[in-house]
Amino acid sequence: MEHIYREIHRDPRFHELERKRGRLSWLLASIVVGNIMWYVFATAFYPEASFARFWGEPIGEGMATTWGIVIGLIQTVLFIVLVNYYIYRANGEFDDLKDAIVADATRTAGDGK
């Protein structure tokens, strides 16, 4: 098995896969963390700002639901979309590249599995 791992690590496509996957992961994580942080920090440090007051306003007259709850739900939907996008890329492009790398390494290393 060790010889297959060495072949995989020598393949430049493996390093390309690592870079692509890493960049995408960090980008999506940054979007999520940044989105949460602006919402929390804006409310915490600028409670008198018009946008922060707006988040506390009911969405309709006599309703208990505020715009802040709606924004939180929109954020949740955004996060679900981002996770699904990552899964789409992982199960498509990344898996195809991984399968090709492993097949070539197995063939090169002479392991018939």
TAHU-V584595 format. One record per backbone hydrogen bond with DSSP energy under -0.5 kcal/mol. CO is the residue of the C=O (numbers start at 1). NH is the residue of the N-H. E is the energy in kcal/mol with one decimal. If there is no record, write none. Layout:
BEGIN
CO_NH_E ; CO_NH_E
END
This chain:
BEGIN
1_4_-0.6 ; 1_5_-1.9 ; 2_6_-2.1 ; 3_7_-1.9 ; 4_8_-2.5 ; 5_9_-2.6 ; 6_10_-1.6 ; 7_11_-1.0 ; 8_11_-0.7 ; 11_14_-1.0 ; 11_15_-1.0 ; 12_16_-1.9 ; 13_17_-2.6 ; 14_18_-2.4 ; 15_19_-2.3 ; 16_20_-2.8 ; 17_21_-2.7 ; 18_22_-2.5 ; 19_23_-2.8 ; 20_24_-2.4 ; 21_25_-2.5 ; 22_26_-2.6 ; 23_27_-2.5 ; 24_28_-2.6 ; 25_29_-2.5 ; 26_30_-2.3 ; 27_31_-2.1 ; 28_32_-2.2 ; 29_33_-2.9 ; 30_34_-2.8 ; 31_35_-2.3 ; 32_36_-2.2 ; 33_37_-2.9 ; 34_38_-2.4 ; 35_39_-1.3 ; 36_40_-2.4 ; 37_41_-3.1 ; 38_42_-2.2 ; 39_43_-1.5 ; 40_44_-2.5 ; 41_45_-3.1 ; 42_46_-1.6 ; 46_49_-1.5 ; 49_53_-2.4 ; 50_54_-2.2 ; 51_55_-1.6 ; 52_56_-0.8 ; 53_56_-0.7 ; 54_57_-1.5 ; 54_67_-0.5 ; 55_68_-2.7 ; 57_67_-2.1 ; 60_63_-2.1 ; 65_59_-2.7 ; 66_70_-1.5 ; 67_71_-2.7 ; 68_72_-2.2 ; 69_73_-2.2 ; 70_74_-2.4 ; 71_75_-2.5 ; 72_76_-2.0 ; 73_77_-2.3 ; 74_78_-2.6 ; 75_79_-2.6 ; 76_80_-2.1 ; 77_81_-2.4 ; 78_82_-2.4 ; 79_83_-2.3 ; 80_84_-2.4 ; 81_85_-2.2 ; 82_86_-2.3 ; 83_87_-2.5 ; 84_88_-2.5 ; 85_89_-2.4 ; 86_90_-3.1 ; 87_91_-2.8 ; 88_92_-1.0 ; 89_94_-2.3 ; 90_95_-1.2 ; 92_96_-2.5 ; 93_97_-2.2 ; 94_98_-2.5 ; 95_99_-2.9 ; 96_100_-2.0 ; 97_101_-2.3 ; 98_102_-2.6 ; 99_103_-2.4 ; 100_104_-2.4 ; 101_105_-2.4 ; 102_106_-2.6 ; 103_107_-2.3 ; 104_108_-2.8 ; 105_109_-2.6 ; 106_110_-0.9 ; 106_111_-1.5 ; 110_112_-0.6
END
